[in-house]
């Protein structure tokens, strides 16, 4: 075929027109997916304006995640039915990717939220703060008297979350009865829970109101220090409480280097009807 400068482009011109690189065009030619219309005796390559649409189609398929090998196979047998089958399959893949990205975004948002909570609010004093309603998913714990049983309870809860499609179930907390803590039982969790971004999957709500709040800095094994400070605060201020204690890790291995630098936020609601 004779080169016509009115309809043919050099590799560089075509690459610029299609917003790609000459290396990409060379690679596509090598793998047999997209070749120039003319290859001159001097090894120059020339593309026609009619190939622009085909290059755009390849780019679109590549953008939705198809490997070049699959694109090549599809192009060799393309027809309307094949296109429908292809796009229905890719649509499912795109939805799955969006779901995964939303989960990652939730993880990032939560970690930012908890880190800012520590930076802006951390104190070694017990205080009273207004807290908003939180939607949570809880699992009842039947045996939780040893370290092994604690970790088994947390693991079981994570499994329940995953079965329900709850994203990032590892944002975990524990719920303890006030009477247990008052009697020195700091590990007898009654429920394992994790916060949710909305009502979806929620089976319980932590109601809004005034809460006694304390930040425990250290491991699980010495939370008694902070719980005793809370109990003393309640007694000294002649307060009445309702419901259970909520524990929630806000700083973990992603934020601190030592286990003793973990930060656990502990809260219990103030009974205003006293």
Secondary structure in CASP SS format (residue, H / E / C, confidence):
PFRMAT SS
TARGET T0000
AUTHOR 0000-0000-0000
METHOD secondary structure of the structure
MODEL  1
X C 1.00
X C 1.00
X C 1.00
X C 1.00
X C 1.00
X C 1.00
X C 1.00
X E 1.00
X E 1.00
X E 1.00
X H 1.00
X H 1.00
X H 1.00
X H 1.00
X H 1.00
X H 1.00
X H 1.00
X C 1.00
X C 1.00
X C 1.00
X C 1.00
X H 1.00
X H 1.00
X H 1.00
X H 1.00
X H 1.00
X H 1.00
X H 1.00
X H 1.00
X H 1.00
X C 1.00
X C 1.00
X C 1.00
X C 1.00
X C 1.00
X C 1.00
X C 1.00
X E 1.00
X E 1.00
X C 1.00
X C 1.00
X C 1.00
X C 1.00
X C 1.00
X E 1.00
X E 1.00
X E 1.00
X E 1.00
X C 1.00
X C 1.00
X H 1.00
X H 1.00
X H 1.00
X H 1.00
X H 1.00
X H 1.00
X H 1.00
X H 1.00
X H 1.00
X H 1.00
X H 1.00
X H 1.00
X H 1.00
X C 1.00
X C 1.00
X C 1.00
X C 1.00
X H 1.00
X H 1.00
X H 1.00
X H 1.00
X H 1.00
X H 1.00
X H 1.00
X H 1.00
X C 1.00
X C 1.00
X C 1.00
X C 1.00
X H 1.00
X H 1.00
X H 1.00
X H 1.00
X H 1.00
X H 1.00
X H 1.00
X H 1.00
X H 1.00
X H 1.00
X H 1.00
X H 1.00
X H 1.00
X H 1.00
X H 1.00
X H 1.00
X H 1.00
X H 1.00
X H 1.00
X H 1.00
X H 1.00
X H 1.00
X H 1.00
X H 1.00
X H 1.00
X H 1.00
X H 1.00
X H 1.00
X H 1.00
X H 1.00
X H 1.00
X H 1.00
X H 1.00
X H 1.00
X H 1.00
X H 1.00
X H 1.00
X H 1.00
X H 1.00
X H 1.00
X H 1.00
X H 1.00
X C 1.00
X C 1.00
X C 1.00
X C 1.00
X C 1.00
X E 1.00
X E 1.00
X E 1.00
X E 1.00
X E 1.00
X C 1.00
X C 1.00
X E 1.00
X E 1.00
X E 1.00
X E 1.00
X E 1.00
X E 1.00
X E 1.00
X C 1.00
X C 1.00
X C 1.00
X C 1.00
X C 1.00
X C 1.00
X H 1.00
X H 1.00
X H 1.00
X H 1.00
X H 1.00
X H 1.00
X H 1.00
X H 1.00
X H 1.00
X H 1.00
X H 1.00
X H 1.00
X H 1.00
X H 1.00
X H 1.00
X H 1.00
X H 1.00
X C 1.00
X C 1.00
X C 1.00
X C 1.00
X C 1.00
X C 1.00
X C 1.00
X C 1.00
X C 1.00
X E 1.00
X E 1.00
X E 1.00
X E 1.00
X C 1.00
X H 1.00
X H 1.00
X H 1.00
X H 1.00
X H 1.00
X C 1.00
X C 1.00
X C 1.00
X C 1.00
X C 1.00
X C 1.00
X C 1.00
X C 1.00
X E 1.00
X E 1.00
X E 1.00
X E 1.00
X E 1.00
X E 1.00
X C 1.00
X C 1.00
X C 1.00
X C 1.00
X C 1.00
X C 1.00
X C 1.00
X E 1.00
X E 1.00
X E 1.00
X C 1.00
X C 1.00
X E 1.00
X E 1.00
X E 1.00
X E 1.00
X E 1.00
X E 1.00
X E 1.00
X E 1.00
X E 1.00
X C 1.00
X C 1.00
X H 1.00
X H 1.00
X H 1.00
X C 1.00
X H 1.00
X H 1.00
X H 1.00
X H 1.00
X H 1.00
X H 1.00
X H 1.00
X H 1.00
X H 1.00
X H 1.00
X H 1.00
X H 1.00
X H 1.00
X C 1.00
X C 1.00
X C 1.00
X C 1.00
X E 1.00
X E 1.00
X E 1.00
X E 1.00
X E 1.00
X E 1.00
X E 1.00
X E 1.00
X E 1.00
X E 1.00
X E 1.00
X C 1.00
X C 1.00
X C 1.00
X C 1.00
X C 1.00
X C 1.00
X C 1.00
X H 1.00
X H 1.00
X H 1.00
X C 1.00
X E 1.00
X E 1.00
X E 1.00
X E 1.00
X E 1.00
X E 1.00
X E 1.00
X E 1.00
X C 1.00
X C 1.00
X C 1.00
X C 1.00
END
